[in-house]
Amino acid sequence: MLTRSELEDRIAVLLGGRVAEEVIYGEVSTGAHNDLEARHELARLMVMQYGMSEQLGPMTFGAASRPCFLRGSGLPQEREYSEESARRIDGETRSIIDRIYDRVRDLLTARKRVLVEAATELKTERDAGGRPAQGAAGRGARGVPR
């Protein structure tokens, strides 16, 4: 069981890498692709399954009871809500992500110096071949070098 703020914090973490790229480099890369999918799925679940939408209220949309063997099968699923509800769901999902994105951007912009210092530290902890340096971070389980 997770609270609304815990879910929002998870979305914030998933947005962190992309926002950091924007703040530091002024552009984004393809590196955060999986994070983008995961944050969208979390925000959509908040709206459609958990009733955590400010605009739509404590309602659920769609069939959460689809048999396990059909979930993620790529088979089309019948929608149990109107086109208008679908637009409102999309809008509310977007609103949640945008609000959290702004929160993360404000935080990383305010602490940009710390962000740059951390990135510099990570960059210098690599050997000449670009591999992580052998140290505490360069050891696997039981202290065995990776």
Secondary structure, 3 states (H helix, E strand, C coil): CCCHHHHHHHHHHHHHHHHHHHHHHCCCCHHHHHHHHHHHHHHHHHHHCCCCECCCECCCCCCCCCCHHHCCCCCCCCCCCCHHHHHHHHHHHHHHHHHHHHHHHHHHHHCHHHHHHHHHHHHHCECCCCCECCCHHHECHHHCEC
